[in-house]
Amino acid sequence: MLTDSERFAFVPRRLHGFKTTGNAYDACQCDETITKGDTLIVLPEGVVGIAWTWPIAVTAANGALHRVKDEPKASLTELAATFDMRVEDLAEATGLARALGFALDPVFECPTAPG
C-alpha cells in the first residue's frame, strides 16, 4: 500500500478568502478547518496573511491582522523558524501577494525559499 508521500507529488495548499480582515481574524480563532500556515486572502483590503494563533499579514496593508514587529530576516527559512511554520507556507503567501501586486511588509521582503 502506498503512503501519502508516495501517492502525491505535491503539497496541497489551503487558501481562505474573506471580505474583511476582521472576518479572517475571527475565522482563524473559531473555524477548525483553518490551520496554522494556511493562506488568508482579503482582496477588498489588499491583504494576504498567514493563519496562526494570531494571524499575521505578509502585505504592507494589514487591516485587523497582526503585523510582525521585527527586523527583516535573511531568508524565509529564518523567518519561518521564528513562527514555527513551514517555509513553504510563507513562500506561498508572499508569492501570492506579489502576484496580486500587493506591497509586502518589509519584514517579508527577504529572498524566497531555497530552490
C-alpha positions in Angstrom: 0.0 0.0 0.0 1.3 3.5 -0.9 1.8 6.1 1.7 0.6 9.7 1.2 4.1 10.9 0.3 4.3 8.2 -2.4 0.9 8.9 -3.8 1.2 12.7 -4.0 3.9 14.6 -5.7 2.7 18.0 -4.4 1.9 19.7 -1.1 -1.7 20.8 -1.0 -2.3 24.5 -0.1 -5.3 25.8 1.7 -6.4 29.3 0.7 -9.2 31.0 2.5 -10.9 34.1 1.1 -12.7 36.7 3.2 -14.5 40.0 2.7 -12.7 41.8 5.6 -9.6 41.2 7.7 -11.8 41.2 10.7 -13.7 38.2 9.3 -10.4 36.5 8.6 -9.1 37.1 12.1 -12.3 35.8 13.7 -12.3 32.7 11.4 -8.8 31.8 12.5 -9.9 31.8 16.1 -13.0 29.6 15.7 -13.0 27.7 12.4 -11.3 24.4 12.9 -10.8 23.9 9.2 -8.3 26.8 9.2 -4.9 25.6 10.4 -1.5 27.2 11.1 0.1 28.2 7.8 -3.0 28.4 5.7 -3.1 31.5 3.4 -5.7 34.2 4.1 -6.8 36.4 1.2 -8.7 39.6 1.6 -8.9 41.2 -1.8 -11.1 44.2 -0.9 -8.4 45.4 1.6 -5.4 44.3 -0.4 -4.2 41.9 2.3 -2.6 38.5 2.2 -1.9 36.8 5.5 -1.0 33.6 7.3 -3.2 31.7 9.7 -1.6 31.4 13.1 -2.7 31.7 16.7 -2.6 35.5 16.0 -3.0 35.7 12.2 -0.3 37.8 10.5 -0.3 39.9 7.3 2.6 39.4 4.9 1.5 42.6 3.0 2.2 46.2 3.9 -1.6 46.6 4.4 -2.6 44.5 7.4 -6.1 45.6 8.4 -7.2 43.6 11.5 -4.4 41.1 11.1 -1.2 41.4 13.2 1.9 43.0 11.8 5.3 41.5 12.5 7.3 43.9 14.6 10.8 42.6 13.9 13.8 43.3 11.8 13.8 41.7 8.3 15.3 38.2 8.2 18.0 36.9 5.8 15.6 34.3 4.4 12.1 33.0 4.6 13.6 29.9 6.3 14.8 32.0 9.2 11.5 33.9 9.3 9.5 30.6 9.3 11.5 29.3 12.2 10.5 32.4 14.2 6.9 31.3 13.9 7.4 27.6 14.0 5.9 27.5 10.5 6.8 25.8 7.2 8.8 27.9 4.9 6.6 26.7 2.0 3.6 28.4 3.7 5.4 31.7 3.9 6.6 31.4 0.3 3.1 30.6 -0.9 1.6 33.7 0.9 4.4 36.1 -0.2 4.3 34.8 -3.7 0.6 35.2 -4.0 0.8 38.8 -2.6 3.5 39.6 -5.2 1.4 38.0 -8.0 -1.6 40.1 -6.9 0.5 43.3 -7.0 0.3 43.9 -3.2 3.2 45.5 -1.5 4.9 43.2 1.0 5.5 44.1 4.6 9.3 44.9 4.7 9.8 42.1 7.2 8.8 39.6 4.4 11.0 41.2 1.7 13.6 38.6 2.2 14.6 36.1 -0.5 12.2 33.3 -1.2 12.7 29.7 -0.1 15.8 27.9 -1.2 15.3 26.3 -4.6 
